[in-house]
Amino acid sequence: MRATVTTTILPLDHLALRGSDEAPALVLRGSTLSFKDLRSRVSRLAGWLAAQVPQQGARVASWVAKGELACLMPLAAARAGLVHVPVNPLLKRAQVAHILADSGAAMLIATPSRLTSLETGDVPGGCVLAAEGEALDLAAVLAGEFAPSSADPNELAAILYTSGSTGKPKGVMLSHANMWLGAESVATYLGLQADDRVLAVLPLSFDYGQNQLLSSWYAGACVVPLDYLTPRDVVKSIERHGITTLAAVPPLWVQLAELDWPESARSILKRLTNSGGALTPDLVRRLRALFPAARLFAMYGLTEAFRSTFLDPVLIDSHPTSIGKAIPHAEILVVNDRGVLAGAGEEGELVHCGPLVAQGYWQDAERTAERFRPAPAGSAYGGTAVWSGDRARYDHDGLLYFAGRRDAMIKSAGNRISPQEIEEAAVATGLVAEAVALGVPDERLGHAVHLIVREAPGVLEAELQLPRKLMEILPNFMQPKHIHWREAMPIGPNGKIDRTGLQMELAA
């Protein structure tokens, strides 16, 4: 017998309809939008998008900072019958060009400076370019309202690009149902209420960051987006806006725990949430001491299956390294090396089942077939599951513990970074002949990027030029913390560069 979802699932844009008219929904620089304002602006932006891109299911990309447009686009694109492709504002020209080409974007909305950074050939033929301010201004003067969507919840609503272990970012396809149920699930287990105020410091191009918007609006709560420069800006915003809920990744928590917090900011926080990397027992103790009245939620997930687990805050002190149990609408199984469900204490591959599982990778049948496979025997949901490649085990109380990653991804400051993308960028400079990017444990970043390179023959001042070149072509979060120069790379028995040996050498 298969599990079924009894929740009413609606098109994503219906999230704007949930809050009471006069309740605050979104705090922008210099103004606050009520839910009534939010409904109107989503409607008008949807109408403008539909007029510019009339083809249903076309992809519309946004490459902007965390302002009004970034917050409205997930709902407005859904209402217009389009597929939203949010682009991380930290990415640079080469990565953005790949995303535009891979998604076949019919429109790109970006800040003027980002638009001018693009070069000939970066934008697909027929792709309409629009400046952020112009889009908002033109949408604001539209007459009438654009009706809420009646889309099938299984239709595609967004493509989120995430780095893969084998090169360029790949697009994860999310349906209306994926995102609606994700919003309901998180709002439910966090206990979000209409009087909550959520500080959104994470990028809205990440599923973790975008869900802050969606789960808050599902609960009728208010979102305060913040592009912070320093951790101190986060503290000031919490105090200024009466923030009750803060989500972050471990490196930011480390920085926040080092600050001297005013009591007025510490006492107002009701819940803290962490994902994008594990909290250490020491960091858990520090956060619990700093915010004794706040509930601390340790969470785990991946874009292909959204959020997967959370640890009940009452267990965080006694089980600080556990990733908890499955969230609502998710089924999390551990499959051992014999291909059957693992017993308590037995390590195996973490498999994600249920309606939060994404629809696969955009136009990439090969990689979709590798990761999205039939659910294992014993699954209550059945259907397609995400075989994560991550290793985990259940204890005798049914709590999950993360054991490690099978792939070579570098997780730094909450970002999943492809080693191959860094290596290709280094070689493309012409300054090096070979390059290996590795993640080395780092107290503040989780993992720091180390780049091992062999200089290309006949190049002058390569050591001086390479850091400058990488700054031009890679976003800041991909920049190597250390570059190691070698006269020759170590070769393993298979004739390939000995990555394992290099990793051990750097970790020593």
Secondary structure by P-SEA (a helix, b strand, c coil): cbbbbcccccccccccccccccccccccccccccaaaaaaaaaaaaaaaaaacccccbbbbbbccccccccaaaaaaaaacbbbbbccccccaaaaaaaaaaacccbbbbcaaaaaacccccccccbbbbcaaaaaaaaaaccccccccccccccccbbbbbbcccccbbbbbbcaaaaaaaaaaaaaaacccccbbbbcccccccaaaaaaaaaaaaacbbbbbbbcccaaaaaaaaaaccccbbbbcaaaaaaaaaccccaaaaaaccbbbbccccccaaaaaaaaaacccbbbbbbccccccccccccccccccccccccccccccbbbbbbccccccccccbbbbbbbbcccccccccccaaaaaacccccccccccccbbbccccccccccccbbbbccccccccccccccccaaaaaaaaaaaccccbbbbbbcccccccbbbbbbbbbccccccccccaaaaaaacccccccccbbbbbcbbbbccccccaaaaaaaaaac
